[in-house]
Structure formats: structure tokens, C-alpha cells
Amino acid sequence: MNTVKTPNARADNTKAAPVHFVSTINYLNSPAFAARARLIKRPSPGQLRDALSIIWRVLQAARHEDIMLLASSWGHIHPDLLSAAIMGLMPRQMRPRILMLGCMWEPNTGFRGAIERRVIKMANRAVDRFLVQSSEELTIFPQIWQISPEKVRFCPFFYELSDAEINAEVDVPVGQYVFAGGNSHRDYEPLVEAARALPDLQFILATRLLNGRTNLPTNIQAGPVSHNEYMGLLRNSAANIVAIQPGLRRAAGQRTYLNSMWLRKPTLVTDTLGVHDHIRHMETGLIVDGSSQGYVDALNWVLNPHNREAVQRLEHQAHQAVQENFTLETHVNRLLYLIDDMICETYDKADNISQ
């Protein structure tokens, strides 16, 4: 393996050259990240052979790299996690230091859950840091997966909108409507009942989860849409609801609600892991309990003309908070700090052992 130099911050207050690393996560749009990272390129997701290709590339890189930043849940079978599990079978001196970043795993039950627990136990031998996306997971994640809390750090997420997404011209409905979209870890049943209680308000739900439903209220339009249509519907909505499934043991939906906040949409999000890390209730968004009455009350407040000044203030504060705290650069700065902190701690332990 390469010899890693001491990291940026040392006890003697000297400043060393930044440590480089290899990553399966493409943040090369960030100059700070690009200056230190070498990318392991990914093929398009969805094919088993693509996942196997990633595993092969990660294991090949592990032969001569000292630090690896891997994605926790990319792809259907999570090839980065499987790579870490394989590396967990290797002697410690033969494997790199590994950080696992991203949305972590919602535990399953039965045979699949048993396999998951076994894989994560193997990967845990190789992973030095798990970087979670909510402060609550600092406690919950180690408890679920039997991982030392000392390995877990919090790295908030960021908004991500391309110029094409911001400016794309698409045909969208004219008039006031409430928008909600997404498929992963969503629960639309309380929102359907909220729409039933607000028959004069139009709802557009961009999801496949309601496919085949024949008993939807007439004021709901539901079904999958293209990405451009999705963004157009979001940009032109009177309010955006991120209906995250309650009871999750991992953060979800951060990119969706941060994008909505940056676009100055009144954003209603169910009270789940990570939401309070990214949203201040009634200041940058509305955190709701996920019940149909909770949605009704929040929408009545947002759409009441008497509250327009307060809603506009919330929209402005939401955009400002995202622009200041939840950009790619703020995310990368935190990430690089955590990488350097891990390296410093590793060297401090090595120094103590040698003394």
C-alpha cells in the first residue's frame, strides 16, 4: 500500500499535504473534492453485471489504496457494501481504511433480514466510519446493526438541481394544486384522505404506488411521470408534500425536500429521521405528523390568503437556509473534515501504541 502522510491537523500544529483517496461517489463537481479524490467509475445502475463490475473495481483499487470512500446503498444489491464485506475477510494490514457514506439500510425481516445482518457484520470489520444523514442515526444505527457508536458520524445532505431541472419548459396544469411525488419509503394513504377532506383543492401525486387504485377522490391525479414533468409540477405547485413513511429507522427524502425548499415552495414533510436536522418548523418548512388531519391543517394554513406574508417569509428563509447550509460544497467540506479526522485518530492511536 501507499504510505499515507500525516493529515492536515496534527498535535504539533504543522500543516501537511491533504491526503488523497479513491471513491465510488462522484462529487467531482466540487473543486475541493476533485482536488483529493480519484473516481472509481460506475456503469449505469440496474444490471447485475454492472454491480459485479463495481465490486471488482473496488477490490482492485483496495490492493493499492489507503483510503476509500464508498456509497452505502447505490444499486439494488449494494455492491459497495458487498465489497466492504469481502474486504472484511482480509487481514487488517492488507485492507484500506474505509468510510461508508449515504442513506443507510432499513432492516428487513425473515431470511432476507438474516442475510443483511450477516453482510453488514462482515462489512463492519472493514469499515472505519459510517457517515449517516441524520443526527438520530448516531444512536439508532449502531443499535440496529450492532456497530460501535464510535464509528458513526453525522454528515448532513445537500440540495442538487441542475440548470436543466431549474429551467426546463414543460406543460403543467394551470391553477392552484398541491404536489407530492416519489416512490421510495413513501406513504400516500393519509394524503389521499386529506384530499378527500379538501374536495375543492387539486392534488397531483407523481408516484406509481397508487397504480390500480379505483377509489381515489376525483380531485387527485396520480401516476408516474417523467423527470422533467416531475420537476415542472414541483416548480409550479402551491405547496409540496414529502409523504415519508412513518417509523423508518433511516433518513429518507432529504434531496426531495431540500430541492423543494431551494425552489421556494412551501414544503410539508412528515416527522421522520433527519427532518429536524434540515428543516426548522414554521421557519423553513412545515413538519407534520403524517396524519390526514395534520396534512389538512398544514395546507389550510399555507393556502390561507391571510397567511400569505408569513408563507412568503418561510419560502425566503427556506431558500436561504438551503443555500447557506445544504449545498454540495458544505456537504463536501464536512465530508473532508470527517476523512481527515479519521486519519488523525488513526495516527494518534498508532502513536500511543508505539510509545
Wavefront OBJ file of the C-alpha trace (Angstrom):
o trace
v 0.000 0.000 0.000
v 0.968 3.618 -0.399
v 2.386 5.395 2.636
v -0.130 7.922 3.913
v 1.275 11.206 5.153
v 0.006 12.836 8.293
v -3.304 14.685 7.816
v -3.985 18.379 7.900
v -4.418 18.835 11.646
v -1.733 17.462 13.957
v -0.853 17.995 17.607
v 2.294 19.908 16.681
v 0.183 22.379 14.674
v 2.108 21.674 11.470
v 0.170 21.539 8.234
v 0.700 18.509 5.998
v -0.405 17.995 2.419
v -4.053 16.856 2.106
v -4.480 13.087 1.970
v -5.900 11.709 -1.267
v -8.442 8.914 -1.512
v -10.384 6.826 -4.019
v -14.183 6.972 -4.184
v -17.188 5.418 -5.874
v -19.111 8.651 -5.187
v -18.938 11.258 -7.927
v -18.666 14.671 -6.309
v -16.129 15.868 -8.867
v -18.275 18.975 -9.481
v -16.838 20.169 -6.171
v -13.300 21.572 -6.649
v -12.380 20.626 -3.069
v -13.448 17.036 -3.639
v -11.885 16.791 -7.107
v -8.541 18.002 -5.726
v -8.304 14.969 -3.445
v -10.399 12.165 -4.935
v -9.841 9.640 -7.691
v -13.108 8.253 -9.015
v -13.933 4.593 -9.472
v -16.364 4.960 -12.365
v -19.758 3.347 -12.178
v -21.698 1.845 -15.084
v -25.410 2.601 -15.342
v -27.322 1.032 -12.454
v -29.780 -1.824 -12.715
v -27.824 -4.725 -14.166
v -26.254 -7.491 -12.117
v -23.131 -7.440 -14.264
v -22.746 -3.711 -13.517
v -22.847 -4.383 -9.784
v -20.298 -7.183 -10.165
v -18.122 -4.808 -12.175
v -18.198 -2.285 -9.315
v -17.236 -4.957 -6.793
v -14.307 -5.988 -8.988
v -13.126 -2.386 -9.425
v -13.370 -1.622 -5.718
v -11.434 -4.759 -4.776
v -8.782 -4.000 -7.369
v -8.397 -0.444 -6.040
v -8.191 -1.758 -2.484
v -4.941 -3.534 -3.344
v -3.007 -0.251 -3.613
v -5.177 2.462 -1.994
v -5.021 3.590 1.635
v -8.390 5.354 1.950
v -11.698 4.538 0.238
v -14.977 6.437 0.314
v -17.827 4.095 -0.651
v -21.556 4.598 -1.279
v -23.747 2.815 1.226
v -26.782 1.946 -0.874
v -26.159 2.501 -4.572
v -27.667 -0.244 -6.741
v -30.124 -2.993 -5.957
v -27.603 -5.316 -4.294
v -25.406 -2.561 -2.802
v -22.091 -3.522 -4.449
v -20.029 -1.127 -2.306
v -21.335 -2.790 0.838
v -20.626 -6.243 -0.590
v -17.103 -5.088 -1.468
v -16.584 -3.985 2.130
v -17.916 -7.338 3.348
v -15.356 -9.151 1.196
v -12.595 -6.871 2.454
v -13.722 -7.679 5.992
v -12.400 -11.196 5.418
v -8.925 -9.838 4.690
v -6.269 -9.237 7.371
v -6.365 -5.679 8.733
v -2.926 -4.786 7.414
v -3.972 -5.716 3.868
v -7.063 -3.521 3.556
v -7.535 0.252 3.280
v -9.338 2.494 5.728
v -12.948 2.727 4.553
v -15.677 5.315 5.002
v -19.242 4.368 4.053
v -21.403 7.382 3.122
v -25.063 7.766 2.302
v -28.542 6.712 3.325
v -28.199 3.610 5.449
v -30.320 0.491 5.422
v -33.885 -0.110 6.568
v -33.774 -3.562 8.208
v -35.839 -6.390 6.737
v -37.207 -9.437 8.499
v -37.024 -13.151 7.821
v -34.385 -14.756 5.629
v -33.543 -11.526 3.807
v -33.037 -9.746 7.108
v -30.725 -12.514 8.334
v -28.612 -12.205 5.179
v -28.457 -8.402 5.599
v -27.275 -8.694 9.182
v -24.574 -11.170 8.182
v -23.317 -8.975 5.316
v -23.214 -5.857 7.473
v -21.432 -7.724 10.250
v -18.747 -8.751 7.735
v -18.526 -5.234 6.293
v -18.275 -3.736 9.763
v -14.883 -5.439 10.179
v -13.529 -3.364 7.279
v -15.401 -0.055 7.625
v -13.775 2.570 9.851
v -16.542 5.198 9.591
v -20.254 5.064 8.780
v -21.383 8.572 7.778
v -25.134 8.827 8.385
v -27.524 11.534 7.198
v -29.403 12.269 10.421
v -28.313 13.015 13.965
v -30.846 10.475 15.286
v -28.990 7.708 13.456
v -25.924 8.342 15.619
v -27.839 6.346 18.227
v -30.291 4.261 16.196
v -27.906 2.952 13.526
v -25.406 1.329 15.940
v -28.249 -0.238 17.932
v -29.886 -1.815 14.884
v -26.737 -3.220 13.279
v -24.571 -3.874 16.358
v -21.921 -1.350 15.300
v -19.756 0.632 17.687
v -21.122 4.190 18.096
v -17.509 5.387 17.888
v -17.562 4.524 14.185
v -20.619 6.652 13.333
v -20.563 10.312 12.285
v -23.245 12.731 11.039
v -22.896 14.254 7.564
v -25.954 16.337 6.511
v -27.228 16.050 2.961
v -27.498 18.721 0.229
v -29.817 20.001 -2.489
v -28.988 19.107 -6.061
v -30.629 20.835 -9.019
v -29.164 21.164 -12.491
v -29.775 24.175 -14.721
v -31.921 21.924 -16.916
v -34.103 20.971 -13.959
v -34.484 24.583 -12.883
v -35.241 25.981 -16.336
v -36.850 23.130 -18.296
v -40.057 24.122 -20.108
v -42.798 21.530 -19.628
v -46.582 21.508 -19.851
v -48.040 21.594 -16.357
v -51.555 22.252 -15.079
v -52.747 25.816 -14.759
v -54.184 26.780 -11.409
v -53.523 26.075 -7.764
v -52.626 22.487 -6.857
v -50.696 20.557 -4.206
v -47.886 18.322 -5.398
v -46.336 15.205 -3.885
v -44.043 12.696 -5.532
v -41.633 9.823 -5.161
v -41.835 6.085 -4.586
v -39.139 5.135 -2.110
v -40.292 4.962 1.537
v -43.479 6.945 0.861
v -46.911 6.629 2.481
v -49.729 8.272 0.500
v -52.777 6.849 2.259
v -53.162 9.704 4.810
v -52.629 12.204 1.988
v -55.418 10.566 -0.026
v -57.729 11.018 2.940
v -56.592 14.635 3.306
v -57.512 15.225 -0.338
v -60.907 13.679 0.325
v -61.387 16.213 3.141
v -60.392 19.111 0.825
v -62.532 18.444 -2.269
v -62.036 21.925 -3.752
v -58.240 21.573 -3.838
v -56.440 19.741 -6.648
v -53.746 17.171 -5.757
v -51.159 15.775 -8.192
v -49.289 12.733 -6.894
v -46.354 11.682 -9.090
v -45.921 8.089 -7.967
v -46.519 4.531 -9.105
v -47.570 3.481 -5.604
v -51.221 4.309 -6.308
v -51.366 2.481 -9.635
v -54.535 0.438 -9.968
v -56.450 2.325 -7.305
v -60.062 2.859 -8.385
v -61.364 4.625 -5.279
v -59.273 7.793 -5.345
v -61.099 11.109 -4.843
v -61.829 12.986 -8.064
v -59.538 15.833 -7.003
v -56.467 13.531 -7.134
v -54.449 12.967 -10.279
v -51.981 10.121 -9.629
v -49.421 8.213 -11.653
v -45.751 8.102 -12.641
v -44.324 10.979 -14.700
v -41.042 11.738 -16.434
v -38.319 13.506 -14.506
v -38.882 16.765 -16.421
v -42.611 16.598 -15.711
v -41.866 15.914 -12.060
v -39.674 18.994 -11.772
v -42.168 21.146 -13.653
v -45.008 20.028 -11.389
v -42.900 20.762 -8.333
v -41.856 24.221 -9.555
v -45.419 25.287 -10.322
v -47.173 23.847 -7.272
v -48.792 25.863 -4.480
v -47.198 23.524 -1.933
v -45.079 20.384 -1.960
v -45.627 17.429 0.363
v -42.928 14.834 1.030
v -45.005 11.999 2.467
v -42.277 9.877 4.058
v -43.346 6.592 5.582
v -43.519 6.837 9.393
v -41.466 4.591 11.624
v -38.399 4.374 9.383
v -35.069 3.644 11.047
v -33.060 5.556 8.453
v -33.281 9.032 6.943
v -35.144 9.401 3.641
v -36.353 12.113 1.276
v -33.680 14.724 2.047
v -32.878 15.626 -1.550
v -36.562 15.955 -2.403
v -37.421 18.355 0.393
v -34.177 20.335 0.162
v -34.748 20.835 -3.582
v -38.290 21.965 -2.839
v -37.091 24.429 -0.211
v -34.447 25.853 -2.547
v -37.186 26.377 -5.162
v -39.106 28.429 -2.568
v -42.010 26.001 -2.332
v -43.894 25.730 0.971
v -42.626 22.274 1.928
v -44.534 19.889 4.203
v -42.566 16.868 5.446
v -43.585 14.082 7.781
v -41.705 13.942 11.072
v -39.087 11.250 10.384
v -35.338 10.829 10.868
v -33.275 13.714 9.538
v -36.113 16.171 9.049
v -35.276 18.299 12.099
v -31.613 18.372 11.009
v -32.587 20.073 7.751
v -35.853 21.955 8.492
v -36.889 24.429 11.197
v -40.606 24.006 11.754
v -42.652 27.050 10.684
v -39.443 28.870 9.754
v -38.108 26.990 6.719
v -40.799 24.345 6.296
v -43.667 22.570 7.987
v -43.016 19.324 9.862
v -46.266 17.359 10.126
v -47.233 14.203 11.995
v -48.190 12.294 8.832
v -51.884 12.018 9.688
v -54.603 13.120 7.284
v -55.687 15.827 9.744
v -52.083 17.002 10.048
v -51.934 17.493 6.277
v -55.308 19.255 6.238
v -54.302 21.682 8.996
v -50.927 22.472 7.412
v -52.418 23.016 3.948
v -55.172 25.227 5.321
v -52.513 27.407 6.947
v -50.274 27.562 3.852
v -53.102 28.342 1.434
v -54.978 30.825 3.636
v -54.625 34.275 1.988
v -54.379 35.881 5.443
v -51.108 33.972 5.998
v -49.537 34.934 2.676
v -46.930 37.243 4.216
v -45.848 34.574 6.717
v -45.702 31.942 3.948
v -43.562 34.192 1.755
v -41.217 34.750 4.682
v -40.991 30.978 5.188
v -40.244 30.467 1.472
v -37.449 33.035 1.569
v -35.951 31.599 4.757
v -36.101 28.082 3.337
v -34.196 29.077 0.209
v -31.628 30.991 2.248
v -31.111 28.134 4.731
v -30.516 25.618 1.948
v -28.206 27.984 0.067
v -26.126 28.604 3.191
v -26.116 25.186 4.872
v -27.053 22.404 2.471
v -25.057 22.820 -0.728
v -22.670 20.332 -2.313
v -19.763 22.416 -1.017
v -20.957 22.434 2.597
v -21.547 18.689 2.337
v -18.089 18.092 0.862
v -16.394 20.322 3.449
v -17.977 18.285 6.230
v -17.060 15.056 4.451
v -13.407 16.041 4.017
v -13.248 17.099 7.650
v -14.529 13.662 8.688
v -11.981 11.929 6.469
v -9.134 13.958 7.976
v -10.489 13.421 11.478
v -10.451 9.660 10.916
v -6.856 9.813 9.709
v -5.771 11.924 12.681
v -7.404 9.497 15.083
v -5.721 6.568 13.360
v -2.313 8.186 13.712
v -2.956 9.181 17.305
v -3.781 5.554 18.166
v -0.685 4.364 16.327
v 1.449 6.891 18.229
v 0.033 5.731 21.558
v 0.734 2.096 20.730
v 4.318 2.828 19.698
v 5.101 4.785 22.865
l 1 2 3 4 5 6 7 8 9 10 11 12 13 14 15 16 17 18 19 20 21 22 23 24 25 26 27 28 29 30 31 32 33 34 35 36 37 38 39 40 41 42 43 44 45 46 47 48 49 50 51 52 53 54 55 56 57 58 59 60 61 62 63 64 65 66 67 68 69 70 71 72 73 74 75 76 77 78 79 80 81 82 83 84 85 86 87 88 89 90 91 92 93 94 95 96 97 98 99 100 101 102 103 104 105 106 107 108 109 110 111 112 113 114 115 116 117 118 119 120 121 122 123 124 125 126 127 128 129 130 131 132 133 134 135 136 137 138 139 140 141 142 143 144 145 146 147 148 149 150 151 152 153 154 155 156 157 158 159 160 161 162 163 164 165 166 167 168 169 170 171 172 173 174 175 176 177 178 179 180 181 182 183 184 185 186 187 188 189 190 191 192 193 194 195 196 197 198 199 200 201 202 203 204 205 206 207 208 209 210 211 212 213 214 215 216 217 218 219 220 221 222 223 224 225 226 227 228 229 230 231 232 233 234 235 236 237 238 239 240 241 242 243 244 245 246 247 248 249 250 251 252 253 254 255 256 257 258 259 260 261 262 263 264 265 266 267 268 269 270 271 272 273 274 275 276 277 278 279 280 281 282 283 284 285 286 287 288 289 290 291 292 293 294 295 296 297 298 299 300 301 302 303 304 305 306 307 308 309 310 311 312 313 314 315 316 317 318 319 320 321 322 323 324 325 326 327 328 329 330 331 332 333 334 335 336 337 338 339 340 341 342 343 344 345 346 347 348 349 350 351 352 353 354 355
